[in-house]
Amino acid sequence: MSTEQKPAKEGLFSKKNRALLTDPLNSNNPITVQVLGICSALAITVKLKPAIVMSISVLVVTTMANLITSLMRNMIPNRIRIIVQLVVVATLVILVDQVLKAFVYDVSKQLSVFVGLIITNCIIMGRIEAFSLGNTPWKSVLDGLGNGAAYGGILIIVAFFRELLGNGTLLDYPVVDMLGLYDFGYKNNGMMLLPPMALIVVALIIWVQRAKTPSLIEKD
Amino acid sequence: MNINSNKYTYIFAVVMVVLVAALLSIAATSLKPFQDKNVELEKKSDILRSIGIEGEDADALFTQYITEQLVIQNGAAVASEVSAFDIDMASAVALSAEERQVPLYKAVVEGNTYYVLPLRGKGLWGPIWGYVALEGDGNTILGATFGHKTETPGLGAEIATPIFQDQFPGKKLFTEAYEGIEVRKGDASGDQQVDGISGGTITSVGVQTMISDCLAPYKKYLMSIASAAAVPAVDTLGLAADTTLTTAAL
């Protein structure tokens, strides 16, 4: 960890730093490329509002966890570093859970155990272990923001389609009803509300993404 | 300093744990009042929902509509150390029907008196609960709401949806033949029947058991209301005569 070289003064948003923020959004997306954090993507994407709250929570936790571990990276004893990472993440998650319970109680009830399960979200531990333990705080924050936003972005896209097609609403606003589609015999697709459909929507996103970015296609 | 020595590792771990513990306790203590308030507001809006009142400010609506909160034991209002609102139903239903002290909320909406009874029972995976609101006769159901902790989504969890709950208004709790509401399969046209959830049989039966179990402590009290409503003249005699009159009224 102490092997990092002092590079020549680098701009806050140099090309390399920007890549930390934008890579996860496309070519290195944690869900669609690394296939991490799928479990929660299935569970809380039935409606848009919980998905947004979950995205923000994960964004906050990844960013803060990356920042804190990066600040401590030269102090953490190597043998207990995984425990230290877990403690940092768990503390942040408990704080987020408590804040949600206090200020957005209804959403916190819908998210139920999944807030607690942010601790086990592989994206967070993965980013700490792979990135923030060996990089400066600023870079780690960018990396955390990028990965959190990438995760949240996919969550919100999936939740958008599931709530719209499954429930005919967006953020509980009856969009389909407003458009008057029910008069033409349109029916909500209840299957969209079931967990397997989240997998299928994620798969469709992966398909679209790979079709647009050929470099992601594995050559076998 | 060698950050990989045993001594340093121990010190690091201890300091970290103490700091984190302090931080979390401070957060938990300072946020507790907000969290308790949320739980209380949820309970209030649940009670209000059973009498068909929904609104943003549950606190104000609750004070406006709920005029009286009684503690009932064995069919009579009793004085209790715990206020009716603070009674923990989970521990109350663990006692026998005679020993239980349970809350009864009296609501007055546009001149009509309603009675709200809390329910608590077992579903398939965990506890289920709810509120049933009765009309002024203490027998006809005005509305019912149910909640659950871990029932299966799409099956047992459907008890918390309008599809199930909307069957309750107009049904009756007491007749000579039966006390409670029968949750059955298929035809549910009877006065005391509702259609259960297909695939959610154990939860449906749980609702039925919960209603008859939670009703028991209120029975005499509700019947005295029922008889008073049926024979208005009795009202002046007071509640003492209730047991003899109920049979006549029903």
Boltz contact constraints between the chains, C-beta under 6 A:
constraints:
  - contact:
      token1: [A, 77]
      token2: [B, 3]
      max_distance: 6.0
  - contact:
      token1: [A, 77]
      token2: [B, 4]
      max_distance: 6.0
  - contact:
      token1: [A, 77]
      token2: [B, 9]
      max_distance: 6.0
  - contact:
      token1: [A, 77]
      token2: [B, 12]
      max_distance: 6.0
  - contact:
      token1: [A, 78]
      token2: [B, 4]
      max_distance: 6.0
  - contact:
      token1: [A, 80]
      token2: [B, 9]
      max_distance: 6.0
  - contact:
      token1: [A, 87]
      token2: [B, 20]
      max_distance: 6.0
  - contact:
      token1: [A, 91]
      token2: [B, 20]
      max_distance: 6.0
  - contact:
      token1: [A, 94]
      token2: [B, 24]
      max_distance: 6.0
  - contact:
      token1: [A, 95]
      token2: [B, 27]
      max_distance: 6.0
  - contact:
      token1: [A, 98]
      token2: [B, 27]
      max_distance: 6.0
  - contact:
      token1: [A, 98]
      token2: [B, 31]
      max_distance: 6.0
  - contact:
      token1: [A, 101]
      token2: [B, 35]
      max_distance: 6.0
  - contact:
      token1: [A, 102]
      token2: [B, 31]
      max_distance: 6.0
  - contact:
      token1: [A, 102]
      token2: [B, 34]
      max_distance: 6.0
  - contact:
      token1: [A, 102]
      token2: [B, 35]
      max_distance: 6.0
  - contact:
      token1: [A, 105]
      token2: [B, 38]
      max_distance: 6.0
